[in-house]
């Protein structure tokens, strides 16, 4: 036996020993990761549904919210409401035919809602915690998902012959645990951040072009609140599994992706309508512009007989200038705040 074969065999044995050690230590590591971080700081009721008004982070959230509301948001919306009120008076006096009343009512409602939304968020969190706390204490002590040992009790680790397969199972479980850790940490960050920027999302609701986007952003907050409840149910069921690693894996994967699947199912209608209208409108307008200009020759300027390019009956020509007018105009192509006219 040459030196190369000896080295190869030594490497193979070393890898085998490392895999065996990883399999042997895998389950305790998973249990420690779950108990020390996920269960203790992210799934415990006092952390899963925090008090955003009190606490060290809550004080910062409250101060930042009040700064944005009283220094930026309220003055801006107040100015908008005053301008709309003046426009309504001017419109009624001069009979211009414009109706700003609905926009003024929406602005006032958004102003009121934004000033009380911070405390509404805390009420929503409290209602969510009432349901979640019942799940948290369900099945104590052996079927509670507060313990990683209960959840992974059905995880079956093979012996020496199944070390490679067991190692792969451990790797998959570790990946799912890390994903759950990241998702729950992101959820807590959203809970603290959303109340601060919620006035902006509320403002989007009164703009017709962004109304659906504003509503969807608000729904994200409710998805975030319900996430621990959706996560807790599969984890409780996992505690009843005995010697079936595949089923435990399925419950853990469902706990990871259930909030995401719910969010996708709710946003599919919004996304489909929004993108569908945008794509369909863009295709129709592009096709109309292309086919209307195929083979067209730029007409020569005519005299002031009524058929000149500046006349009301003039035809659009290739290379015409795109000018922007107010959204109250009669243009054909819409942007967010303007309409595009062809001249």
N, C-alpha and C positions, 0 to 999 in steps of 0.2 A: 504494500500500500504506500503510495507516494505521499509527499507532503501536501499536495493540493487536495487529495481526497480526505486527508485528516482534517484540514482546515474547513472543508465544506461540511463534513459531518459535525464538527464542533459548532459551526454557525447554525446548522439545522437544529441541533440539540439546544443551543442557546435560545433560538427563536421559540422552540417548543416550550422551554421552561418559562420564558417571558409570557407566552400565551396562557400557560397554566396559572401563573401568578395573577395575570390580568383577570382570568375567569374566577379565580379564587377570591380576589379582592373586588371584583366588579360589583356584586350585589351590595356589599357594605358601603362602597363608595356611592352608589345610586341612592341608597337609603339616607346616607349622611347629607348628600346634596339636597335631597327633597326636604328632610327635616330641618336642616340648618338654614336654608335660604327660602325655598318655595313655600313651605308650610308656615314657617315662623314669621317671615316678613312680607309675604305676598298674598297668601290665602287666609291667614288669620283674620277674623272679622274686623278687628280694629284697624288693620292695615288695608284689607280689601275694600272697605268702605270707610275711608278716613273722614275726619272732620276737617273740611277745607277752611274753616274759619279760625280754628284754634291750632295750637302746636307751632313748632318753629317754622315749618314750611307754610302752614296755614296763615301765619302772620304776614309772611312775604307775599303770598298770593293775594291776601286782602288789601294790603297796601298798594300793590301794583295795580289791582283792579280799580281801586278808588282813584288812583292817579290817572289812569286811562279814561275812566268815566268822567271825572269832574274837570280834567284839564284839556281833554281832546274831544271825546265823543259827545258829551252833552252840549258843549258850546257849538260844535259843528251842526248837530241835528237841530238845535234851537235856531240857528241862523237859517237853515233850510226851511224850517217850519214858518219862520217869519217871512221869508221870501215867497213861499207858497201862499201864505195868507194875503200878502200884498198883491200877488198875481190874481188871486180870486177876486179881490176887490176891483182891481183894474179890469179884469175880464167882464165882471158884471156891469161896470160903469160904461165901458166902451163896446160891450157886446161883441167880443172877439170870437166867441164860439168855442173856446177851449175849456176843458173841464179839469181842474186841478184838485177837486175836492177829495176824490178817492186817494190821491197821492198824499194829500195833507193828513187824512185820517190814518193812513198807513204809517206815515212818519211819526205821528203822535203816539200810536200804539207801540211802534218799535222803541221809541224813547222811553215809554213807561216800562215795557217788558225788559229792556236792557238794564234798567235801574233796579229791578227786583229779581233779575235772573240769577244773581250770585247766591241769593238765599234760597231760590227754587232748586238750584243744584244740590244744596245741602239736604233739602227735603227729599229729593229723588234718591240720594244716597242713603238716607235713613230708611226709606221704604224698601229699597233693595236689601239693606242689611237685615230687615225683619225676616225676609224669606231666607236669605243666605245663612243666617245664624242657625235656623232649624236644620239645614243640611249639614252644617259644620259639626253639630253635636249629635247627629244621627248615628246610631249603631255603635256608640261607645261601649267598650274600648276596642273591640276586635274588628269592627266594620266601619270605623271612622276614617275618612280620607285625610285626616290631620296627621296620620302616621305613615311614613314611607314604608315601614315594615308591613303594614296591613295591605298596602297597594301591591307590593311586590311579593306577597306571600305565595302567589301562584306562579312566580317566575321559576322555571325549571332549568337548572344548570347541570349539564351532563358531566360525566366523569372524564377520565383521561382520553378515551376514544372519541368523545364528542367535544374536545377542547376547542377546535377551530370553529365549529358551529356555535358553540356557547359563546365564544369570543365575538362572533358576528352579532349574536343576539344582544350581548352587552353593549356593543358599539351602537346598535340601533336604539336601544333604550337610553343610552347616554345622550344621543342626539335629540331624542324627543324630550328628555328632561331639560336639556339646555334651551331648546326652543320654548318650552313652557316657561322657563325662568325669564327668558328675554321678553316673551309676550306679556307676561304679568307685570314685569318691571315697566314696560312701555305703557301698559294700561294705567298704572299708578301715575306715571308722568303726564298722561293725557288728562286724567281726572284733575290734577292740579293746574294744568295749563289751560284747559278749555274754558273755564270761567273767565279768564283774563281776556281771551280773544273772542269770546262769544258775541260781544257787541258787533264785531265786524261781520260775523256770520248772520246775525239778525238783520244787519243793514242790507245784506245781499238779498233778503227775502222781498224787500220792497222794490227792487229793480227787476222789471219783467224778464230781462234776458238772463238774470242770475237767480231767479226765484227758486228753481228746482235745485240748483247747487247749494243755496243756503239751507233749504229744507233737508237735503241729504247730509250736510255737515252737522246739522242738529241731531239727526238720527244716529250719527256715529256715536254721540255721547251716550245715548240710550243703549246702543249695542255694547259699549264699554261697561256700562253699569251691570248689564245682565250677564256678562262674560263669566264671572265666577260661578254663577248658578249653573250655566251650561257645562262648565268644566267639572263641577263637583259631582254631578250625577254619574257620568261614566267612571269617575274615580271611585265612587262608592261601590258601583257594580264590580269593579276590578278587585275589591277586597273579598268578594265571594268566590273568586276563581281559585281552583286548586290544581296545581301541577299542569298548567296549560299556558305555556309562554306565549303562544300565538294569540290567544284570547286576551291575555293581559296587554300584549302589544297593541291589539285592536282598540281596547278601551283607552289606553294612554294616547294613542294617535287620535281617537275621537275627541278626547278632552283637549288636545292641542288645536284641532282644526274645526271644532264645532262652532266657536264664535266667528271664525273666518267664513265658514260656509253660510251662516246666517246673514252675515254682512253682505256677502256676494249675492245671495238670493234676493235681498232687499234692494240692493243697488242695481241689479240687472235690468229692472224695468226702467229706472232712471237713466242708466247708461245707454240702454237701447234706444229710448225715446230721444235723448239728447244727441247722441252720435248719429242715430238714424236720420233725424231731421237735418242735422248739419251736413252729412254726406249726401243725402238725397238733394238738398237744396243746392249744394255746391256743384254736384254733377249736372243737375238741370240747368243751372245758370251758365256753367262752362260750356255745355253742349249747345245751349242756345246762342251764346256768343260766337262759338266756333262755326256752327253751320250757317248762322245768319251772315257771316262775313266771308264765306267761301266764294271765291270768284268775284267778289264785289270790287268795283272800281270806284275810286274816290271821285265824286262828282265835282265838276268845276263850279266855282262860285258864280252864282247868277245875280242878276240885278235885283233891285228892290221890288220885284213883282209878286212877292209873297212866297216864292219858292227858294229864297236864298237860305244859306245855312243857318242864319240866325233867326229865321222865321219860325213860327209855331209849328208849321207843318214840315219842317226840315227833317231829313232822315239821318240817323246816326251813321257815322262813317268810321272806317278803320283808322285806328290811331287817334281817336278823339280823346279829349282830356277828361279824366275822371275828377269830378268835383264833389266835395262833401257839403251836405246841407244838414240841417237839423233833422232829428228823427220825426218831426212833425211835418216834414215836407212830403213830396210825392215821388221820391226816388224809388227805384226798383230793387237795388241791392242793399241789404241791411248789414250793418256792423253792430257793435254793442250800443253805441250812443248816436250813430249817424247813419244816414242812408246815402248811397252812392248813385249819382245821376250821370247819364251819358249825354254829352252835348257834342 
